[in-house]
């Protein structure tokens, strides 16, 4: 599966996990030049800790 934004492949993997109907890509599949890590996290009892990322558009 690919994550595409404005015609650019932002992430690509055959090893995604579906969570509540949404595809979650492994961190290693993300193209680092398009993301900025956020300090924000959240915790769910059954999903664990989530990290958030912003999209960097030039």
mmCIF file of the N, C-alpha and C atoms, coordinates in Angstrom:
data_MODEL
# 
_entry.id   MODEL 
# 
loop_
_atom_site.group_PDB 
_atom_site.id 
_atom_site.type_symbol 
_atom_site.label_atom_id 
_atom_site.label_alt_id 
_atom_site.label_comp_id 
_atom_site.label_asym_id 
_atom_site.label_entity_id 
_atom_site.label_seq_id 
_atom_site.pdbx_PDB_ins_code 
_atom_site.Cartn_x 
_atom_site.Cartn_y 
_atom_site.Cartn_z 
_atom_site.occupancy 
_atom_site.B_iso_or_equiv 
_atom_site.pdbx_formal_charge 
_atom_site.auth_seq_id 
_atom_site.auth_comp_id 
_atom_site.auth_asym_id 
_atom_site.auth_atom_id 
_atom_site.pdbx_PDB_model_num 
ATOM 1   N N  . UNK A 1 1  ? 0.845   -1.170 0.000  1.00 0.00 ? 1  UNK A N  1 
ATOM 2   C CA . UNK A 1 1  ? 0.000   0.000  0.000  1.00 0.00 ? 1  UNK A CA 1 
ATOM 3   C C  . UNK A 1 1  ? 0.891   1.233  0.000  1.00 0.00 ? 1  UNK A C  1 
ATOM 4   N N  . UNK A 1 2  ? 0.401   2.278  -0.616 1.00 0.00 ? 2  UNK A N  1 
ATOM 5   C CA . UNK A 1 2  ? 1.120   3.548  -0.652 1.00 0.00 ? 2  UNK A CA 1 
ATOM 6   C C  . UNK A 1 2  ? 0.284   4.642  0.007  1.00 0.00 ? 2  UNK A C  1 
ATOM 7   N N  . UNK A 1 3  ? 0.953   5.564  0.677  1.00 0.00 ? 3  UNK A N  1 
ATOM 8   C CA . UNK A 1 3  ? 0.334   6.801  1.148  1.00 0.00 ? 3  UNK A CA 1 
ATOM 9   C C  . UNK A 1 3  ? 0.813   7.888  0.190  1.00 0.00 ? 3  UNK A C  1 
ATOM 10  N N  . UNK A 1 4  ? -0.127  8.513  -0.524 1.00 0.00 ? 4  UNK A N  1 
ATOM 11  C CA . UNK A 1 4  ? 0.220   9.507  -1.544 1.00 0.00 ? 4  UNK A CA 1 
ATOM 12  C C  . UNK A 1 4  ? -0.403  10.849 -1.177 1.00 0.00 ? 4  UNK A C  1 
ATOM 13  N N  . UNK A 1 5  ? 0.410   11.909 -1.227 1.00 0.00 ? 5  UNK A N  1 
ATOM 14  C CA . UNK A 1 5  ? -0.054  13.267 -0.951 1.00 0.00 ? 5  UNK A CA 1 
ATOM 15  C C  . UNK A 1 5  ? 0.401   14.150 -2.101 1.00 0.00 ? 5  UNK A C  1 
ATOM 16  N N  . UNK A 1 6  ? -0.522  14.805 -2.752 1.00 0.00 ? 6  UNK A N  1 
ATOM 17  C CA . UNK A 1 6  ? -0.218  15.687 -3.888 1.00 0.00 ? 6  UNK A CA 1 
ATOM 18  C C  . UNK A 1 6  ? 0.647   14.992 -4.938 1.00 0.00 ? 6  UNK A C  1 
ATOM 19  N N  . UNK A 1 7  ? 0.358   13.723 -5.201 1.00 0.00 ? 7  UNK A N  1 
ATOM 20  C CA . UNK A 1 7  ? 1.073   12.978 -6.221 1.00 0.00 ? 7  UNK A CA 1 
ATOM 21  C C  . UNK A 1 7  ? 2.423   12.426 -5.796 1.00 0.00 ? 7  UNK A C  1 
ATOM 22  N N  . UNK A 1 8  ? 2.810   12.633 -4.532 1.00 0.00 ? 8  UNK A N  1 
ATOM 23  C CA . UNK A 1 8  ? 4.096   12.161 -4.028 1.00 0.00 ? 8  UNK A CA 1 
ATOM 24  C C  . UNK A 1 8  ? 3.878   10.992 -3.079 1.00 0.00 ? 8  UNK A C  1 
ATOM 25  N N  . UNK A 1 9  ? 4.639   9.910  -3.259 1.00 0.00 ? 9  UNK A N  1 
ATOM 26  C CA . UNK A 1 9  ? 4.551   8.759  -2.358 1.00 0.00 ? 9  UNK A CA 1 
ATOM 27  C C  . UNK A 1 9  ? 5.245   9.124  -1.048 1.00 0.00 ? 9  UNK A C  1 
ATOM 28  N N  . UNK A 1 10 ? 4.464   9.192  0.021  1.00 0.00 ? 10 UNK A N  1 
ATOM 29  C CA . UNK A 1 10 ? 4.978   9.575  1.334  1.00 0.00 ? 10 UNK A CA 1 
ATOM 30  C C  . UNK A 1 10 ? 5.434   8.362  2.148  1.00 0.00 ? 10 UNK A C  1 
ATOM 31  N N  . UNK A 1 11 ? 4.786   7.214  1.906  1.00 0.00 ? 11 UNK A N  1 
ATOM 32  C CA . UNK A 1 11 ? 5.124   5.962  2.588  1.00 0.00 ? 11 UNK A CA 1 
ATOM 33  C C  . UNK A 1 11 ? 4.659   4.815  1.708  1.00 0.00 ? 11 UNK A C  1 
ATOM 34  N N  . UNK A 1 12 ? 5.359   3.689  1.815  1.00 0.00 ? 12 UNK A N  1 
ATOM 35  C CA . UNK A 1 12 ? 4.985   2.515  1.025  1.00 0.00 ? 12 UNK A CA 1 
ATOM 36  C C  . UNK A 1 12 ? 5.395   1.261  1.784  1.00 0.00 ? 12 UNK A C  1 
ATOM 37  N N  . UNK A 1 13 ? 4.449   0.305  1.906  1.00 0.00 ? 13 UNK A N  1 
ATOM 38  C CA . UNK A 1 13 ? 4.751   -0.938 2.609  1.00 0.00 ? 13 UNK A CA 1 
ATOM 39  C C  . UNK A 1 13 ? 3.721   -2.006 2.268  1.00 0.00 ? 13 UNK A C  1 
ATOM 40  N N  . UNK A 1 14 ? 4.169   -3.251 2.289  1.00 0.00 ? 14 UNK A N  1 
ATOM 41  C CA . UNK A 1 14 ? 3.261   -4.389 2.188  1.00 0.00 ? 14 UNK A CA 1 
ATOM 42  C C  . UNK A 1 14 ? 2.906   -4.902 3.575  1.00 0.00 ? 14 UNK A C  1 
ATOM 43  N N  . UNK A 1 15 ? 3.437   -4.256 4.620  1.00 0.00 ? 15 UNK A N  1 
ATOM 44  C CA . UNK A 1 15 ? 3.281   -4.714 6.000  1.00 0.00 ? 15 UNK A CA 1 
ATOM 45  C C  . UNK A 1 15 ? 2.519   -3.690 6.838  1.00 0.00 ? 15 UNK A C  1 
ATOM 46  N N  . UNK A 1 16 ? 1.351   -3.253 6.359  1.00 0.00 ? 16 UNK A N  1 
ATOM 47  C CA . UNK A 1 16 ? 0.562   -2.283 7.117  1.00 0.00 ? 16 UNK A CA 1 
ATOM 48  C C  . UNK A 1 16 ? -0.346  -3.017 8.100  1.00 0.00 ? 16 UNK A C  1 
ATOM 49  N N  . UNK A 1 17 ? -0.808  -2.292 9.101  1.00 0.00 ? 17 UNK A N  1 
ATOM 50  C CA . UNK A 1 17 ? -1.751  -2.813 10.084 1.00 0.00 ? 17 UNK A CA 1 
ATOM 51  C C  . UNK A 1 17 ? -2.989  -1.928 10.023 1.00 0.00 ? 17 UNK A C  1 
ATOM 52  N N  . UNK A 1 18 ? -4.161  -2.538 9.955  1.00 0.00 ? 18 UNK A N  1 
ATOM 53  C CA . UNK A 1 18 ? -5.408  -1.773 9.954  1.00 0.00 ? 18 UNK A CA 1 
ATOM 54  C C  . UNK A 1 18 ? -5.854  -1.570 11.402 1.00 0.00 ? 18 UNK A C  1 
ATOM 55  N N  . UNK A 1 19 ? -6.089  -0.323 11.791 1.00 0.00 ? 19 UNK A N  1 
ATOM 56  C CA . UNK A 1 19 ? -6.551  0.019  13.130 1.00 0.00 ? 19 UNK A CA 1 
ATOM 57  C C  . UNK A 1 19 ? -7.813  0.851  12.981 1.00 0.00 ? 19 UNK A C  1 
ATOM 58  N N  . UNK A 1 20 ? -8.916  0.328  13.458 1.00 0.00 ? 20 UNK A N  1 
ATOM 59  C CA . UNK A 1 20 ? -10.213 1.009  13.341 1.00 0.00 ? 20 UNK A CA 1 
ATOM 60  C C  . UNK A 1 20 ? -10.511 1.403  11.898 1.00 0.00 ? 20 UNK A C  1 
ATOM 61  N N  . UNK A 1 21 ? -10.126 0.551  10.954 1.00 0.00 ? 21 UNK A N  1 
ATOM 62  C CA . UNK A 1 21 ? -10.397 0.813  9.545  1.00 0.00 ? 21 UNK A CA 1 
ATOM 63  C C  . UNK A 1 21 ? -9.407  1.734  8.855  1.00 0.00 ? 21 UNK A C  1 
ATOM 64  N N  . UNK A 1 22 ? -8.350  2.133  9.560  1.00 0.00 ? 22 UNK A N  1 
ATOM 65  C CA . UNK A 1 22 ? -7.345  3.036  8.997  1.00 0.00 ? 22 UNK A CA 1 
ATOM 66  C C  . UNK A 1 22 ? -6.008  2.314  8.863  1.00 0.00 ? 22 UNK A C  1 
ATOM 67  N N  . UNK A 1 23 ? -5.334  2.465  7.716  1.00 0.00 ? 23 UNK A N  1 
ATOM 68  C CA . UNK A 1 23 ? -4.036  1.808  7.560  1.00 0.00 ? 23 UNK A CA 1 
ATOM 69  C C  . UNK A 1 23 ? -2.948  2.534  8.351  1.00 0.00 ? 23 UNK A C  1 
ATOM 70  N N  . UNK A 1 24 ? -2.143  1.756  9.062  1.00 0.00 ? 24 UNK A N  1 
ATOM 71  C CA . UNK A 1 24 ? -1.007  2.300  9.807  1.00 0.00 ? 24 UNK A CA 1 
ATOM 72  C C  . UNK A 1 24 ? 0.264   1.724  9.204  1.00 0.00 ? 24 UNK A C  1 
ATOM 73  N N  . UNK A 1 25 ? 1.148   2.609  8.773  1.00 0.00 ? 25 UNK A N  1 
ATOM 74  C CA . UNK A 1 25 ? 2.386   2.207  8.120  1.00 0.00 ? 25 UNK A CA 1 
ATOM 75  C C  . UNK A 1 25 ? 3.495   2.038  9.153  1.00 0.00 ? 25 UNK A C  1 
ATOM 76  N N  . UNK A 1 26 ? 4.389   1.071  8.951  1.00 0.00 ? 26 UNK A N  1 
ATOM 77  C CA . UNK A 1 26 ? 5.560   0.953  9.820  1.00 0.00 ? 26 UNK A CA 1 
ATOM 78  C C  . UNK A 1 26 ? 6.432   2.209  9.693  1.00 0.00 ? 26 UNK A C  1 
ATOM 79  N N  . UNK A 1 27 ? 7.056   2.601  10.775 1.00 0.00 ? 27 UNK A N  1 
ATOM 80  C CA . UNK A 1 27 ? 7.897   3.799  10.780 1.00 0.00 ? 27 UNK A CA 1 
ATOM 81  C C  . UNK A 1 27 ? 8.973   3.732  9.693  1.00 0.00 ? 27 UNK A C  1 
ATOM 82  N N  . UNK A 1 28 ? 9.536   2.564  9.470  1.00 0.00 ? 28 UNK A N  1 
ATOM 83  C CA . UNK A 1 28 ? 10.606  2.415  8.477  1.00 0.00 ? 28 UNK A CA 1 
ATOM 84  C C  . UNK A 1 28 ? 10.128  2.665  7.048  1.00 0.00 ? 28 UNK A C  1 
ATOM 85  N N  . UNK A 1 29 ? 8.815   2.626  6.816  1.00 0.00 ? 29 UNK A N  1 
ATOM 86  C CA . UNK A 1 29 ? 8.294   2.826  5.456  1.00 0.00 ? 29 UNK A CA 1 
ATOM 87  C C  . UNK A 1 29 ? 8.068   4.298  5.122  1.00 0.00 ? 29 UNK A C  1 
ATOM 88  N N  . UNK A 1 30 ? 8.188   5.176  6.116  1.00 0.00 ? 30 UNK A N  1 
ATOM 89  C CA . UNK A 1 30 ? 7.952   6.603  5.905  1.00 0.00 ? 30 UNK A CA 1 
ATOM 90  C C  . UNK A 1 30 ? 9.195   7.268  5.323  1.00 0.00 ? 30 UNK A C  1 
ATOM 91  N N  . UNK A 1 31 ? 8.997   8.134  4.339  1.00 0.00 ? 31 UNK A N  1 
ATOM 92  C CA . UNK A 1 31 ? 10.111  8.909  3.773  1.00 0.00 ? 31 UNK A CA 1 
ATOM 93  C C  . UNK A 1 31 ? 10.359  10.108 4.686  1.00 0.00 ? 31 UNK A C  1 
ATOM 94  N N  . UNK A 1 32 ? 11.435  10.061 5.450  1.00 0.00 ? 32 UNK A N  1 
ATOM 95  C CA . UNK A 1 32 ? 11.709  11.047 6.498  1.00 0.00 ? 32 UNK A CA 1 
ATOM 96  C C  . UNK A 1 32 ? 11.756  12.485 6.017  1.00 0.00 ? 32 UNK A C  1 
ATOM 97  N N  . UNK A 1 33 ? 12.071  12.716 4.748  1.00 0.00 ? 33 UNK A N  1 
ATOM 98  C CA . UNK A 1 33 ? 12.170  14.087 4.254  1.00 0.00 ? 33 UNK A CA 1 
ATOM 99  C C  . UNK A 1 33 ? 10.806  14.765 4.137  1.00 0.00 ? 33 UNK A C  1 
ATOM 100 N N  . UNK A 1 34 ? 9.717   14.030 4.331  1.00 0.00 ? 34 UNK A N  1 
ATOM 101 C CA . UNK A 1 34 ? 8.376   14.601 4.227  1.00 0.00 ? 34 UNK A CA 1 
ATOM 102 C C  . UNK A 1 34 ? 7.651   14.726 5.562  1.00 0.00 ? 34 UNK A C  1 
ATOM 103 N N  . UNK A 1 35 ? 8.308   14.391 6.661  1.00 0.00 ? 35 UNK A N  1 
ATOM 104 C CA . UNK A 1 35 ? 7.635   14.385 7.960  1.00 0.00 ? 35 UNK A CA 1 
ATOM 105 C C  . UNK A 1 35 ? 8.429   15.140 9.009  1.00 0.00 ? 35 UNK A C  1 
ATOM 106 N N  . UNK A 1 36 ? 7.687   15.694 9.969  1.00 0.00 ? 36 UNK A N  1 
ATOM 107 C CA . UNK A 1 36 ? 8.274   16.351 11.125 1.00 0.00 ? 36 UNK A CA 1 
ATOM 108 C C  . UNK A 1 36 ? 7.613   15.758 12.367 1.00 0.00 ? 36 UNK A C  1 
ATOM 109 N N  . UNK A 1 37 ? 8.413   15.233 13.286 1.00 0.00 ? 37 UNK A N  1 
ATOM 110 C CA . UNK A 1 37 ? 7.865   14.610 14.490 1.00 0.00 ? 37 UNK A CA 1 
ATOM 111 C C  . UNK A 1 37 ? 7.209   15.651 15.384 1.00 0.00 ? 37 UNK A C  1 
ATOM 112 N N  . UNK A 1 38 ? 6.074   15.300 15.946 1.00 0.00 ? 38 UNK A N  1 
ATOM 113 C CA . UNK A 1 38 ? 5.367   16.157 16.889 1.00 0.00 ? 38 UNK A CA 1 
ATOM 114 C C  . UNK A 1 38 ? 5.695   15.692 18.303 1.00 0.00 ? 38 UNK A C  1 
ATOM 115 N N  . UNK A 1 39 ? 5.633   16.588 19.253 1.00 0.00 ? 39 UNK A N  1 
ATOM 116 C CA . UNK A 1 39 ? 5.829   16.220 20.652 1.00 0.00 ? 39 UNK A CA 1 
ATOM 117 C C  . UNK A 1 39 ? 4.574   15.562 21.224 1.00 0.00 ? 39 UNK A C  1 
ATOM 118 N N  . UNK A 1 40 ? 3.464   15.639 20.492 1.00 0.00 ? 40 UNK A N  1 
ATOM 119 C CA . UNK A 1 40 ? 2.180   15.108 20.966 1.00 0.00 ? 40 UNK A CA 1 
ATOM 120 C C  . UNK A 1 40 ? 2.150   13.581 20.898 1.00 0.00 ? 40 UNK A C  1 
ATOM 121 N N  . UNK A 1 41 ? 1.677   12.950 21.955 1.00 0.00 ? 41 UNK A N  1 
ATOM 122 C CA . UNK A 1 41 ? 1.421   11.511 21.975 1.00 0.00 ? 41 UNK A CA 1 
ATOM 123 C C  . UNK A 1 41 ? 0.070   11.279 22.631 1.00 0.00 ? 41 UNK A C  1 
ATOM 124 N N  . UNK A 1 42 ? -0.481  10.106 22.426 1.00 0.00 ? 42 UNK A N  1 
ATOM 125 C CA . UNK A 1 42 ? -1.701  9.713  23.126 1.00 0.00 ? 42 UNK A CA 1 
ATOM 126 C C  . UNK A 1 42 ? -1.569  8.241  23.481 1.00 0.00 ? 42 UNK A C  1 
ATOM 127 N N  . UNK A 1 43 ? -2.335  7.805  24.477 1.00 0.00 ? 43 UNK A N  1 
ATOM 128 C CA . UNK A 1 43 ? -2.261  6.427  24.938 1.00 0.00 ? 43 UNK A CA 1 
ATOM 129 C C  . UNK A 1 43 ? -3.654  5.822  24.942 1.00 0.00 ? 43 UNK A C  1 
ATOM 130 N N  . UNK A 1 44 ? -3.758  4.629  24.390 1.00 0.00 ? 44 UNK A N  1 
ATOM 131 C CA . UNK A 1 44 ? -4.999  3.864  24.366 1.00 0.00 ? 44 UNK A CA 1 
ATOM 132 C C  . UNK A 1 44 ? -4.720  2.540  25.075 1.00 0.00 ? 44 UNK A C  1 
ATOM 133 N N  . UNK A 1 45 ? -5.660  2.070  25.871 1.00 0.00 ? 45 UNK A N  1 
ATOM 134 C CA . UNK A 1 45 ? -5.482  0.833  26.620 1.00 0.00 ? 45 UNK A CA 1 
ATOM 135 C C  . UNK A 1 45 ? -5.204  -0.390 25.769 1.00 0.00 ? 45 UNK A C  1 
ATOM 136 N N  . UNK A 1 46 ? -5.755  -0.431 24.574 1.00 0.00 ? 46 UNK A N  1 
ATOM 137 C CA . UNK A 1 46 ? -5.528  -1.620 23.739 1.00 0.00 ? 46 UNK A CA 1 
ATOM 138 C C  . UNK A 1 46 ? -4.655  -1.360 22.520 1.00 0.00 ? 46 UNK A C  1 
ATOM 139 N N  . UNK A 1 47 ? -4.482  -0.101 22.114 1.00 0.00 ? 47 UNK A N  1 
ATOM 140 C CA . UNK A 1 47 ? -3.613  0.201  20.975 1.00 0.00 ? 47 UNK A CA 1 
ATOM 141 C C  . UNK A 1 47 ? -2.215  0.626  21.409 1.00 0.00 ? 47 UNK A C  1 
ATOM 142 N N  . UNK A 1 48 ? -2.063  1.057  22.641 1.00 0.00 ? 48 UNK A N  1 
ATOM 143 C CA . UNK A 1 48 ? -0.760  1.496  23.125 1.00 0.00 ? 48 UNK A CA 1 
ATOM 144 C C  . UNK A 1 48 ? -0.536  2.982  22.888 1.00 0.00 ? 48 UNK A C  1 
ATOM 145 N N  . UNK A 1 49 ? 0.717   3.393  22.842 1.00 0.00 ? 49 UNK A N  1 
ATOM 146 C CA . UNK A 1 49 ? 1.091   4.795  22.674 1.00 0.00 ? 49 UNK A CA 1 
ATOM 147 C C  . UNK A 1 49 ? 1.184   5.146  21.195 1.00 0.00 ? 49 UNK A C  1 
ATOM 148 N N  . UNK A 1 50 ? 0.563   6.253  20.825 1.00 0.00 ? 50 UNK A N  1 
ATOM 149 C CA . UNK A 1 50 ? 0.606   6.737  19.441 1.00 0.00 ? 50 UNK A CA 1 
ATOM 150 C C  . UNK A 1 50 ? 1.515   7.955  19.371 1.00 0.00 ? 50 UNK A C  1 
ATOM 151 N N  . UNK A 1 51 ? 2.335   8.008  18.319 1.00 0.00 ? 51 UNK A N  1 
ATOM 152 C CA . UNK A 1 51 ? 3.153   9.183  18.033 1.00 0.00 ? 51 UNK A CA 1 
ATOM 153 C C  . UNK A 1 51 ? 2.532   9.897  16.847 1.00 0.00 ? 51 UNK A C  1 
ATOM 154 N N  . UNK A 1 52 ? 2.678   11.203 16.807 1.00 0.00 ? 52 UNK A N  1 
ATOM 155 C CA . UNK A 1 52 ? 2.080   12.003 15.744 1.00 0.00 ? 52 UNK A CA 1 
ATOM 156 C C  . UNK A 1 52 ? 3.167   12.667 14.908 1.00 0.00 ? 52 UNK A C  1 
ATOM 157 N N  . UNK A 1 53 ? 2.864   12.849 13.618 1.00 0.00 ? 53 UNK A N  1 
ATOM 158 C CA . UNK A 1 53 ? 3.806   13.423 12.665 1.00 0.00 ? 53 UNK A CA 1 
ATOM 159 C C  . UNK A 1 53 ? 3.093   14.474 11.830 1.00 0.00 ? 53 UNK A C  1 
ATOM 160 N N  . UNK A 1 54 ? 3.781   15.545 11.502 1.00 0.00 ? 54 UNK A N  1 
ATOM 161 C CA . UNK A 1 54 ? 3.256   16.553 10.591 1.00 0.00 ? 54 UNK A CA 1 
ATOM 162 C C  . UNK A 1 54 ? 3.848   16.337 9.206  1.00 0.00 ? 54 UNK A C  1 
ATOM 163 N N  . UNK A 1 55 ? 3.111   16.722 8.178  1.00 0.00 ? 55 UNK A N  1 
ATOM 164 C CA . UNK A 1 55 ? 3.595   16.616 6.803  1.00 0.00 ? 55 UNK A CA 1 
ATOM 165 C C  . UNK A 1 55 ? 4.332   17.904 6.448  1.00 0.00 ? 55 UNK A C  1 
ATOM 166 N N  . UNK A 1 56 ? 5.538   17.779 5.908  1.00 0.00 ? 56 UNK A N  1 
ATOM 167 C CA . UNK A 1 56 ? 6.346   18.920 5.494  1.00 0.00 ? 56 UNK A CA 1 
ATOM 168 C C  . UNK A 1 56 ? 6.149   19.106 3.994  1.00 0.00 ? 56 UNK A C  1 
ATOM 169 N N  . UNK A 1 57 ? 5.575   20.243 3.618  1.00 0.00 ? 57 UNK A N  1 
ATOM 170 C CA . UNK A 1 57 ? 5.304   20.534 2.211  1.00 0.00 ? 57 UNK A CA 1 
ATOM 171 C C  . UNK A 1 57 ? 6.160   21.718 1.790  1.00 0.00 ? 57 UNK A C  1 
ATOM 172 N N  . UNK A 1 58 ? 6.884   21.551 0.698  1.00 0.00 ? 58 UNK A N  1 
ATOM 173 C CA . UNK A 1 58 ? 7.716   22.672 0.237  1.00 0.00 ? 58 UNK A CA 1 
ATOM 174 C C  . UNK A 1 58 ? 7.175   23.226 -1.053 1.00 0.00 ? 58 UNK A C  1 
# 
